[in-house]
Amino acid sequence: MSTPVSTYRLQIRSSLTLADAAELTDYLADLGVDAVYLSPILTATSGSDHGYDTTDPTRIDPERGGEEGWRALIDGCRRQGLKVVVDIVPNHLGISAVAENPAWWDVLQHGRDSAYAAWFDLDWERAPILVPVLGDDGLDAVQLVDDEVRYHEHRFPLAPGSRREGDSVADVLGRQHYRLAHWSTGSTELNYRRFFAVTTLAGVRVEDPAVFDATHERVLRWVREDGINGLRIDHPDGLVDPGGYLQRLRDAANDVWIVAEKILEPGERLPEQWPIEGTTGYDAMTEVNQVFVDTEAEGRFTDFYRTVVGDERDLAAHVLQGKEMAATVLLPAELHRLAALVPDLPGDRVRAALVAITAHLPVYRSYLPVGRDHLDHAISEAIAADPSLEGIVADLLPVLTDPDSELCRRFQQFTGAVMAKGVEDTAYYRYTRFVALNEVGGDPARFGLSVADFHEAMADRQRRQPESMTALSTHDTKRGEDVRARMAVLTEVGELGRRWVQSFIDQSEIPDRAFASLLAQTFAGVGLIERDRMHAYAEKAMREASTGTTWTEPDDEFEATVHAAVDRAYDDENLNDALHRLLSQVQQPGWSNSLGQKLVQLTMPGVPDVYQGTELWEDSLVDPDNRRRVDFAQRRDLLRLTEPPVVDESGRAKFWVVHKALQLRHAHPELFGSYAPVMADGPAGHHLLGFDRGGAITLATRLPYALSTGHDGWGDTTITLDGRWRDVLTGAEHEGVVAVREVFHHYPVALLVRA
């Protein structure tokens, strides 16, 4: 297996095509990257900015460069000695533009007789297929044009022979294999599996070998003919049998490097039966984020959150409420489909039991028989919370725990969707004690990670999954890596940070004080970024939180108060001044955290990914903000740096650290084959995070604000080195017992190799 030493994620789209990516291969090779890691490139919905709404899995997207661009990229990578990793989407296909999806078009046209009928997870017993697309103008705006049905920009096929002379629109529609309906019916009446709560992404039955072969033919040709080295698997938890799918993929793709976007909850491990190298790195991101947080600040943050914000609930309460909401409000169609699988039991009681079990499940899903302990735990907790469910749960248990039953299979798919929507996209926008922890795959209930616990986690990672991906930023992160690094300083600055948050809350007039706290902390992390970006973030965040407004039913009055609060941070002189005072204290320790967490992520056990553009400071928020255009010309110019630059606003120091760390891993992978903690001696020893990877030693400063404001900084704190070592970041050499302040004379981080 040719496992990448490192990857660099590129978001391929019309503004950065495969041909454009080919032009970047020399830059990436010079940066020290080992593999180009591409977002989905198969044909997606026209204008898609992300590519996860694939419409034709048999062709490379023309908007993303097509076959010609793909060939240019492959050729460029070969010239530069770069590997290629591609993100693929087996769980669903995009159907918002029906005419762009040949398989879906054919199914709508021919129904069960379609050659593609087996592709989609459709409930044929409830045919015709629901198409929730109509607005309030309804059928009045539907037209018959040639052999098609037209509704505004939407096009649908006509079944053969279904249109006769003199028929009304309603008559013709009544003969179709689909039923046009108001958009609002999607959540309650849908009769096909979808991705989470997105009705325009239809689930695909890759558990069927014929469907797998048809939808993966182009992907597997990349492996056989073009020699790509890796595959990133999007959302395997949505599949009927993720383990079975991954085994089939492994058998077909031989020895390529495979990682899956599996979100692991605290204490959960990747199923050992999965024949893959690991995850896409959210678990690693959590470990790195948490070790730069001051654990001793938890009590102060909790007290402030309860007294000033006024929220007495802990994370568990928010998660329970968010999951119950997701199951009953966002995913009722799926819930009703589950209940219909046990028609001999009362539907309302079945739904109540399934919601309760789902809400108490501590992980995304089980893979029965793997994960039975999680299911048993959820059942016990559900009954403890509502003893009246004991009888109906007992009736459900035999079929719910039978991996061969349809209820069991679909329930496992259901729980993952509920977790994603109820926790990541709801609870994490509502529980705002410290939002830097509210990240995909994060653990906001755990306030920081001790150095000892971090070392234990890394030793375990080296032992179990040394080829799993590690990440700090992705296309799905709620806020970028440097935003979280600056937010981490809030755990150190104490009253200064609390005063800013309270001032913003008190002056905002936002009725939801927890959401006002989220915005205040966000300003502390990003500063006064472009106003339109902050407004766009606020709109998405408040609709995800759905406490005062929602995506489907926006509350104009509530949203106006939020936007007014955003503007006040920019326009109110006193509030603006308070924010600048805080930012002046956060800036430099934030830079230290950024350099520290980046170097740690690039050198810790695993395959490090650099998300596009993050080799410089970045202030991204949730998508689509994190898919903004990257200035690669600026970054290419920085390759000319010959001396370690100072740490300042330019971000050149971060570029230097990324460049040197990637180059070292690429040139000397043998230095990164083991893991051992490196400890400091002295009064500030707990501020050092260090480890030896087998010949390369990483040293980073943690809790830099407290260190800089302490009595003597590093003081007499030392590390002991066996022999003479050179810092590849600065060229400085050190030997024996060395003062930490000397090692960190130029940067708050160091990367040592034997001189």
C-alpha positions in Angstrom: 0.0 0.0 0.0 1.3 3.4 -0.9 0.0 5.4 2.0 0.4 9.2 1.6 2.9 10.8 3.9 0.6 13.9 3.9 -2.3 15.4 1.9 -3.4 18.8 0.7 -7.2 19.2 0.3 -8.4 21.1 -2.8 -12.0 22.1 -3.2 -12.5 21.5 -6.9 -15.2 23.6 -8.5 -15.8 25.9 -11.5 -13.4 28.5 -10.0 -10.7 25.9 -9.2 -11.0 23.3 -11.9 -8.9 20.1 -12.3 -6.9 22.0 -14.9 -6.3 24.8 -12.3 -5.3 22.1 -9.8 -2.8 20.7 -12.3 -1.1 24.1 -12.4 -0.7 23.9 -8.6 1.1 20.6 -8.5 4.6 22.2 -8.6 3.7 24.5 -5.7 2.3 21.6 -3.7 5.4 19.5 -4.3 7.6 22.3 -3.3 5.6 22.9 -0.2 6.4 19.4 0.8 3.0 17.8 0.2 2.9 14.1 -0.7 -0.6 13.8 -2.1 -3.2 16.0 -3.7 -6.6 15.3 -2.0 -9.6 16.3 -4.2 -13.1 17.1 -3.2 -15.8 15.1 -5.2 -15.2 15.5 -9.0 -17.9 13.3 -10.5 -20.7 15.2 -12.3 -22.7 17.2 -9.8 -25.7 19.6 -10.0 -25.0 22.6 -12.2 -23.5 25.4 -10.1 -22.7 23.1 -7.1 -20.0 24.7 -5.0 -19.1 21.5 -3.2 -19.8 18.5 -5.4 -21.5 16.3 -2.9 -24.7 16.3 -4.9 -23.4 14.0 -7.7 -25.9 13.6 -10.5 -24.0 11.2 -12.8 -21.4 8.9 -11.2 -20.2 7.7 -14.5 -18.6 11.0 -15.7 -16.1 13.6 -14.4 -17.9 16.9 -14.0 -17.4 19.2 -17.0 -17.8 22.2 -14.7 -14.9 20.9 -12.6 -12.7 20.3 -15.7 -14.0 17.1 -17.1 -11.8 14.3 -18.5 -9.4 16.7 -20.0 -8.8 18.4 -16.7 -8.5 15.1 -15.0 -5.8 14.0 -17.4 -3.9 17.2 -16.9 -4.0 16.7 -13.2 -2.8 13.1 -13.3 0.0 14.1 -15.7 1.0 17.0 -13.4 1.0 14.9 -10.3 3.1 12.2 -12.0 5.7 14.9 -13.1 5.9 16.2 -9.6 5.9 12.8 -7.9 2.6 13.5 -6.1 0.0 10.9 -5.1 -3.7 11.5 -5.7 -6.6 10.9 -3.2 -10.2 11.5 -4.3 -13.3 12.1 -2.2 -16.3 9.9 -3.3 -20.0 9.9 -2.3 -21.5 6.4 -2.2 -24.6 7.3 -0.1 -26.7 9.5 -2.3 -27.2 11.3 -5.6 -28.4 14.8 -6.3 -31.9 15.1 -7.7 -32.7 18.8 -7.4 -32.2 19.2 -11.2 -34.0 16.0 -12.4 -32.9 16.4 -16.0 -29.2 16.4 -15.0 -29.5 13.0 -13.3 -30.0 10.3 -16.0 -30.8 7.5 -13.5 -33.4 9.5 -11.5 -35.0 10.9 -14.7 -35.4 7.3 -15.9 -36.9 6.1 -12.7 -39.5 9.0 -12.7 -40.3 8.2 -16.3 -40.6 4.4 -16.1 -41.2 3.7 -12.4 -40.5 0.1 -11.3 -39.8 -0.8 -14.9 -36.8 1.5 -15.0 -33.4 0.0 -15.5 -32.3 2.2 -12.5 -35.2 1.3 -10.2 -32.9 -0.7 -8.0 -30.4 2.2 -7.6 -32.6 4.2 -5.2 -33.9 3.4 -1.8 -37.6 3.9 -2.7 -40.6 2.7 -0.8 -42.5 1.3 -3.8 -45.4 0.3 -1.6 -46.2 4.0 -1.2 -45.8 4.8 -4.9 -46.0 7.2 -6.7 -42.7 8.8 -5.9 -43.2 12.1 -4.0 -41.5 15.1 -5.5 -41.8 18.0 -3.0 -41.1 20.9 -5.3 -44.2 23.0 -5.6 -44.5 26.5 -4.1 -47.7 28.2 -3.2 -48.6 28.6 -6.9 -49.0 24.9 -7.0 -50.3 23.1 -10.2 -51.4 26.5 -11.6 -47.7 27.1 -12.7 -47.2 23.6 -14.0 -47.0 23.3 -17.8 -46.7 20.4 -20.4 -44.1 21.2 -22.9 -43.3 18.6 -25.6 -42.6 15.3 -23.7 -41.9 17.0 -20.4 -43.5 18.5 -17.3 -42.2 22.0 -16.5 -42.5 23.9 -13.3 -40.5 27.2 -13.4 -36.9 26.0 -13.9 -37.7 22.4 -13.0 -38.2 19.7 -15.7 -39.7 16.2 -15.3 -40.3 13.3 -17.7 -43.6 12.0 -19.0 -44.3 8.3 -18.8 -44.6 6.8 -22.3 -48.1 7.2 -23.6 -49.3 9.1 -20.6 -50.3 12.3 -22.5 -53.4 12.3 -24.7 -55.1 14.9 -26.7 -57.3 17.2 -24.6 -56.0 16.1 -21.2 -55.6 18.6 -18.5 -52.3 19.0 -16.6 -53.9 17.3 -13.6 -55.0 14.4 -15.8 -51.5 13.8 -17.2 -49.8 14.2 -13.8 -52.2 11.6 -12.4 -50.7 9.0 -14.8 -47.1 9.5 -13.8 -44.8 7.4 -11.6 -44.3 10.5 -9.4 -46.5 13.0 -7.7 -45.6 16.7 -7.6 -46.3 18.1 -4.1 -45.8 21.2 -2.0 -42.2 21.5 -0.8 -43.3 21.4 2.8 -44.5 17.8 2.5 -41.0 16.5 2.0 -40.3 16.0 5.7 -43.5 14.2 6.5 -44.5 12.3 3.3 -41.3 11.4 1.5 -41.1 7.9 0.3 -37.4 7.6 -0.5 -34.4 7.7 1.8 -32.6 11.0 1.7 -29.3 12.3 3.0 -30.1 13.7 6.5 -33.0 16.0 6.0 -32.1 17.1 2.5 -34.9 16.0 0.1 -32.8 16.8 -3.0 -30.3 14.1 -2.1 -31.7 10.6 -2.7 -30.2 7.6 -1.0 -28.5 5.0 -3.2 -28.6 1.2 -2.6 -24.9 0.4 -2.9 -25.5 -2.7 -0.9 -26.8 -4.2 -4.2 -23.7 -5.5 -6.0 -25.0 -4.4 -9.4 -25.6 -0.9 -8.1 -22.2 -0.8 -6.5 -20.6 -1.9 -9.8 -22.6 0.7 -11.8 -21.9 3.6 -9.5 -18.3 2.8 -8.9 -17.1 1.9 -12.4 -15.5 5.3 -13.0 -14.0 5.4 -9.5 -12.4 2.0 -9.9 -11.0 2.9 -13.3 -9.1 5.7 -11.5 -7.5 3.1 -9.4 -6.8 0.6 -12.2 -5.9 2.9 -15.0 -4.7 6.1 -13.4 -3.0 4.7 -10.4 -4.7 6.9 -7.8 -3.5 6.2 -4.3 -6.4 6.8 -2.0 -10.1 7.2 -1.5 -12.0 9.3 1.0 -15.5 7.9 1.7 -18.2 10.4 2.5 -20.8 9.6 5.1 -20.6 5.7 5.3 -23.0 5.8 8.2 -25.9 6.4 5.9 -25.5 3.1 4.2 -27.3 -0.1 5.1 -24.1 -2.0 5.7 -21.1 0.3 6.0 -18.7 -2.6 6.8 -20.0 -4.6 3.9 -19.6 -1.7 1.5 -16.1 -1.0 2.7 -15.1 -4.6 2.3 -16.5 -4.7 -1.3 -14.6 -1.5 -2.0 -11.4 -2.9 -0.5 -11.7 -6.0 -2.6 -12.3 -4.0 -5.8 -9.7 -1.3 -5.1 -7.0 -3.6 -3.8 -4.3 -1.8 -1.7 -5.3 1.9 -2.1 -5.4 3.9 1.1 -9.0 4.3 2.3 -10.3 6.6 5.0 -13.9 7.1 5.9 -15.8 10.1 7.2 -16.8 8.4 10.4 -17.5 10.7 13.3 -16.4 9.0 16.5 -18.0 10.0 19.8 -16.0 10.1 23.1 -14.7 6.7 23.9 -15.9 5.1 20.6 -13.5 3.3 18.3 -13.6 2.6 14.6 -15.1 -0.9 14.0 -12.1 -3.3 13.8 -13.8 -5.2 11.1 -13.6 -2.3 8.7 -10.8 -2.9 6.2 -9.7 0.7 6.0 -6.8 2.8 7.4 -8.9 5.1 9.6 -11.1 8.2 9.7 -10.9 11.6 8.0 -9.5 13.1 11.2 -12.2 14.7 13.3 -11.2 12.6 16.2 -7.6 13.8 15.9 -8.8 17.4 15.5 -10.6 17.2 18.8 -7.5 15.9 20.6 -5.3 18.7 19.3 -7.9 21.4 19.9 -8.5 20.3 23.5 -4.9 20.2 24.6 -4.5 23.9 24.0 -7.5 24.7 26.3 -7.0 25.6 30.0 -8.9 22.9 31.8 -8.8 24.9 35.0 -11.1 27.5 33.5 -14.1 25.1 33.3 -15.7 26.2 36.5 -15.6 29.9 35.7 -17.0 29.3 32.2 -19.8 27.1 33.6 -20.7 29.6 36.3 -20.7 32.5 33.8 -22.9 30.5 31.4 -25.4 29.8 34.1 -25.6 33.2 35.7 -25.1 35.6 32.8 -26.4 33.6 29.9 -29.1 32.0 32.0 -28.8 28.5 30.7 -28.8 25.9 33.5 -28.8 22.9 31.1 -25.7 20.9 30.4 -24.7 19.5 27.0 -26.4 16.2 27.6 -29.8 18.0 28.0 -29.3 20.0 24.8 -28.3 16.9 22.9 -31.3 15.0 24.1 -33.6 17.9 23.1 -31.9 18.4 19.8 -32.1 14.7 18.9 -35.8 14.5 19.8 -36.4 17.6 17.7 -34.5 16.1 14.7 -36.3 12.8 14.9 -39.8 14.2 15.2 -39.6 17.6 13.3 -36.9 17.1 10.7 -37.2 13.4 10.0 -40.8 12.4 10.6 -41.1 10.6 7.2 -38.3 8.3 8.1 -39.8 7.7 11.6 -43.1 6.8 10.1 -41.5 4.4 7.6 -39.8 2.6 10.6 -43.1 2.3 12.5 -44.8 0.9 9.4 -42.4 -2.0 9.4 -44.1 -3.4 12.6 -47.7 -3.0 11.6 -48.9 -5.3 14.4 -47.8 -2.8 17.1 -49.4 0.6 17.8 -47.7 3.2 15.6 -47.7 6.0 18.1 -46.0 3.9 20.8 -43.5 2.5 18.3 -42.5 6.0 17.2 -42.2 7.1 20.9 -40.0 4.2 21.7 -37.8 4.7 18.7 -37.4 8.4 19.3 -36.4 7.8 22.9 -33.9 5.1 22.1 -32.4 7.2 19.3 -32.2 10.3 21.6 -30.3 8.3 24.2 -27.9 6.5 21.8 -24.4 7.8 22.7 -23.0 7.2 19.2 -24.1 7.9 15.6 -25.2 4.3 15.0 -24.5 0.7 15.7 -23.4 -1.9 13.1 -25.1 -4.9 14.7 -23.9 -7.1 16.0 -21.1 -4.6 16.5 -22.2 -1.8 18.8 -24.9 -3.8 20.6 -23.6 -2.4 23.9 -24.4 1.1 22.8 -27.9 0.1 21.8 -28.5 -1.7 25.1 -27.3 1.4 26.9 -29.7 3.6 25.0 -32.6 1.2 25.7 -31.9 1.3 29.4 -31.6 5.1 29.5 -34.9 5.5 27.5 -36.8 3.2 29.8 -35.3 4.9 32.9 -36.4 8.3 31.6 -39.9 7.0 30.7 -40.8 3.6 32.3 -44.1 3.5 30.3 -42.0 2.5 27.3 -40.8 -0.7 28.8 -43.6 -2.8 27.3 -43.3 -1.5 23.7 -39.5 -1.7 23.8 -39.8 -5.4 24.9 -42.0 -6.0 21.9 -39.6 -4.2 19.6 -36.4 -5.7 20.9 -36.4 -9.0 19.0 -36.7 -7.3 15.6 -34.7 -4.2 16.5 -31.7 -6.3 17.4 -31.9 -8.7 14.4 -29.4 -7.5 11.8 -31.4 -9.3 9.1 -34.6 -7.4 9.8 -35.5 -4.3 7.8 -36.4 -2.4 10.9 -33.0 -3.0 12.4 -31.2 -2.0 9.2 -33.2 1.2 8.7 -33.1 2.1 12.4 -29.3 2.1 12.3 -29.4 4.5 9.3 -32.0 6.7 11.1 -29.9 7.2 14.3 -26.9 8.5 12.4 -29.1 11.2 10.6 -30.7 12.1 13.9 -27.3 12.5 15.6 -25.9 14.7 12.8 -28.9 17.0 12.7 -29.8 17.0 16.4 -26.3 17.5 17.7 -23.9 19.0 15.2 -26.5 21.2 13.5 -28.7 22.0 16.5 -27.3 21.4 20.0 -23.9 22.8 19.0 -25.6 26.1 18.1 -27.6 26.1 21.3 -25.2 25.1 24.0 -22.7 27.9 24.0 -20.7 27.6 27.2 -17.5 27.6 25.0 -18.1 27.3 21.3 -14.6 26.5 20.3 -15.3 23.0 21.5 -18.6 22.7 19.5 -16.9 21.1 16.5 -17.8 18.2 14.2 -16.7 15.1 16.1 -15.9 17.3 19.2 -16.7 16.8 22.8 -18.0 20.1 24.3 -18.7 18.3 27.6 -15.0 17.9 28.1 -13.4 21.2 28.8 -9.8 20.7 27.6 -7.4 17.8 27.6 -4.4 17.4 30.0 -1.0 16.8 28.6 -0.9 13.3 30.1 -4.3 12.4 28.5 -3.1 13.8 25.2 0.0 11.6 25.3 -2.1 8.6 26.1 -4.4 9.3 23.1 -1.4 9.7 20.8 0.2 6.5 21.9 -3.1 4.7 21.3 -3.3 6.3 17.9 0.2 5.2 17.0 -0.6 1.7 18.1 -4.0 1.3 16.5 -4.3 3.6 13.5 -0.9 5.1 12.5 -2.2 5.6 8.9 -5.5 7.4 9.8 -5.9 10.9 8.6 -5.4 13.9 10.9 -7.0 17.3 10.3 -7.4 20.7 11.8 -9.8 22.3 9.2 -12.1 20.6 6.7 -15.0 21.7 4.4 -17.4 20.8 7.3 -15.8 22.4 10.3 -17.9 25.0 12.1 -15.0 27.4 12.4 -11.4 27.3 11.0 -8.4 26.2 12.9 -7.0 29.6 13.7 -10.4 30.8 14.9 -10.4 28.0 17.4 -6.8 28.8 18.3 -7.7 32.4 19.2 -10.8 31.3 21.0 -8.7 29.0 23.2 -7.1 32.1 24.6 -10.5 33.0 26.1 -9.9 30.2 28.7 -6.9 32.1 29.9 -7.8 35.8 29.8 -10.4 35.5 32.5 -12.4 38.6 33.3 -11.5 40.5 30.2 -13.2 37.9 28.0 -16.2 37.6 30.2 -16.7 41.4 30.2 -16.8 41.4 26.4 -19.2 38.5 26.1 -21.5 40.1 28.7 -21.4 43.5 27.1 -22.3 42.1 23.8 -25.2 40.0 25.2 -26.6 42.9 27.3 -26.5 45.4 24.4 -27.6 43.0 21.7 -31.4 42.8 22.5 -31.3 39.2 21.2 -33.9 37.3 23.2 -31.9 34.1 23.1 -28.9 35.0 25.3 -27.1 31.7 24.6 -27.1 32.6 20.9 -25.9 36.1 21.7 -23.0 34.4 23.6 -22.2 32.4 20.5 -21.9 35.5 18.4 -19.8 37.3 21.0 -17.3 34.4 21.2 -17.3 34.2 17.4 -16.3 37.9 17.2 -13.5 37.1 19.7 -12.3 34.4 17.4 -12.5 36.2 14.0 -12.4 39.9 14.9 -14.2 42.4 12.7 -14.1 40.4 9.5 -15.9 41.6 6.4 -19.4 42.6 7.6 -21.3 40.6 5.0 -19.4 37.4 6.0 -20.4 37.9 9.6 -24.0 38.5 8.7 -24.1 35.4 6.5 -22.7 33.4 9.4 -25.2 34.8 11.9 -28.1 33.9 9.5 -27.0 30.3 9.1 -26.1 29.9 12.8 -29.4 31.2 14.1 -31.5 29.1 11.7 -29.5 26.0 12.7 -30.1 26.8 16.3 -33.8 27.2 15.5 -34.7 28.7 18.8 -36.0 32.0 17.4 -36.1 31.3 13.7 -35.8 28.4 11.3 -34.9 27.7 7.7 -38.4 26.8 6.7 -40.2 29.5 8.8 -37.9 32.5 9.2 -38.9 34.9 11.9 -38.2 38.4 10.5 -38.3 40.1 13.9 -35.9 37.7 15.6 -33.5 37.8 12.7 -33.6 41.6 12.6 -32.4 41.7 16.2 -29.6 39.4 15.4 -28.4 41.4 12.4 -28.7 44.6 14.4 -26.5 43.1 17.1 -23.9 42.2 14.4 -24.0 45.7 13.1 -23.6 47.1 16.6 -20.3 45.4 17.1 -19.0 47.2 14.1 -20.7 50.6 14.6 -21.1 51.2 18.3 -18.0 53.0 19.5 -18.0 51.6 23.1 -18.7 48.0 22.0 -16.1 48.2 19.2 -13.5 49.5 21.7 -14.3 46.7 24.1 -13.8 44.1 21.4 -10.5 45.7 20.3 -9.2 45.6 23.9 -9.9 41.9 24.0 -8.4 41.2 20.6 -5.2 43.0 21.5 -4.7 40.6 24.3 -5.8 37.5 22.3 -3.8 38.1 19.2 -0.3 37.1 20.1 -1.2 34.1 22.3 -3.6 33.1 19.5 -0.8 33.1 17.0 1.2 30.9 19.4 -1.7 28.5 19.7 -2.1 28.4 15.9 1.6 27.5 15.4 1.5 25.0 18.2 -1.6 23.1 17.1 -0.5 23.1 13.4 2.9 21.7 14.1 1.4 19.1 16.5 -1.1 18.0 13.8 1.5 17.8 11.1 3.8 15.7 13.1 1.6 13.5 15.4 0.7 9.9 14.5 -1.3 9.7 11.4 -1.4 11.2 7.9 -1.8 15.0 8.2 -4.1 16.9 5.9 -3.7 20.6 5.1 -7.0 22.2 4.1 -6.6 24.5 1.2 -5.1 27.9 2.2 -4.5 27.1 5.8 -0.8 27.3 5.4 -1.4 31.0 6.3 -3.6 32.5 9.0 -7.2 31.9 8.2 -10.4 33.2 9.7 -13.0 31.0 8.1 -16.4 30.2 9.6 -18.8 27.5 8.6 -19.4 26.6 5.0 -19.7 28.2 2.5 -17.4 30.7 4.1 -14.6 28.1 4.3 -14.7 27.5 0.6 -13.7 31.1 -0.4 -11.1 31.5 -3.1 -7.5 30.9 -2.0 -4.7 33.3 -3.2 -2.2 30.6 -4.4 0.0 33.2 -6.1 0.7 34.8 -2.7 1.5 31.4 -1.2 3.7 30.4 -4.1 5.8 33.6 -3.5 6.4 32.6 0.1 8.3 29.5 -1.1 11.1 32.0 -1.8 11.6 32.7 2.0 15.1 31.9 3.0 15.0 32.9 6.7 12.4 32.2 9.4 10.0 35.1 9.3 8.7 36.8 12.4 5.3 36.0 13.9 3.0 38.7 12.7 -0.2 39.5 10.9 1.1 38.3 7.6 1.0 34.6 8.6 4.3 34.0 7.0 5.5 32.3 10.2 2.7 29.7 9.9 3.6 29.1 6.3 7.2 28.5 7.3 6.2 26.0 9.9 3.9 24.1 7.6 6.5 24.2 4.8 9.4 22.9 7.0 7.3 20.2 8.7 5.8 18.8 5.5 9.3 18.8 3.9 10.7 16.9 6.8 8.0 14.3 6.9 8.3 13.8 3.1 12.1 13.5 3.1 12.4 11.5 6.3 9.3 9.4 7.0 11.5 7.1 9.0 11.7 9.8 11.8 7.9 9.5 12.4 7.4 5.8 13.2 6.9 5.7 16.9 5.7 7.9 19.8 7.1 8.9 23.1 6.3 11.9 25.3 8.9 14.6 25.9 8.6 16.2 29.3 10.0 19.4 30.7 11.5 19.9 34.2 10.7 23.1 36.1 8.0 25.5 37.2 6.5 26.0 33.7 6.7 22.4 32.6 3.0 22.0 32.1 3.2 24.7 29.4 5.2 22.4 27.2 3.7 19.9 24.9 6.4 17.7 23.4 6.9 14.3 21.8 9.5 12.3 20.0 8.2 10.5 16.8 11.3 8.3 16.5 13.9 10.8 15.5 11.8 14.0 15.1 10.9 15.9 18.3 8.0 18.3 18.3 7.9 21.0 21.0 5.0 23.4 21.4 3.9 26.1 23.8 0.5 25.7 25.4 -1.5 28.2 27.5 0.8 31.0 26.2 -1.2 33.9 27.8 -0.8 32.6 31.3 2.8 31.9 30.6 3.5 35.4 29.3 1.7 37.1 32.2 3.2 34.8 34.8 5.9 35.7 37.3 8.9 34.4 35.3 7.7 33.0 32.0 9.6 29.8 31.3 12.0 30.6 34.1 14.3 27.7 34.9 12.2 25.2 33.0 14.4 22.8 30.9 14.3 19.8 28.7 17.0 17.1 28.4 18.2 16.1 25.0 20.2 13.0 24.3 22.9 14.3 22.0 22.9 17.3 19.7 19.7 18.3 17.9 18.9 20.9 15.3 15.7 22.9 15.0 14.6 22.6 11.4 12.5 25.8 11.8 15.4 28.0 12.8 18.6 26.2 12.4 19.5 26.6 16.1 21.3 23.6 17.7 20.7 22.3 21.2 22.4 19.7 23.4 22.0 18.2 26.8 20.0 20.1 29.4 18.6 23.1 27.6 16.5 26.0 28.8 13.1 25.9 27.2 13.3 29.7 26.7 16.3 29.1 24.5 14.6 26.5 22.4 11.7 28.9 21.9 13.9 32.0 21.4 12.5 32.6 17.9 9.2 30.7 17.7 6.8 29.3 20.4 7.4 25.9 18.6 10.4 23.8 17.6 10.9 20.8 15.4 14.2 19.0 16.3 16.2 16.4 14.4 19.6 15.0 15.3 22.3 17.4 14.2 
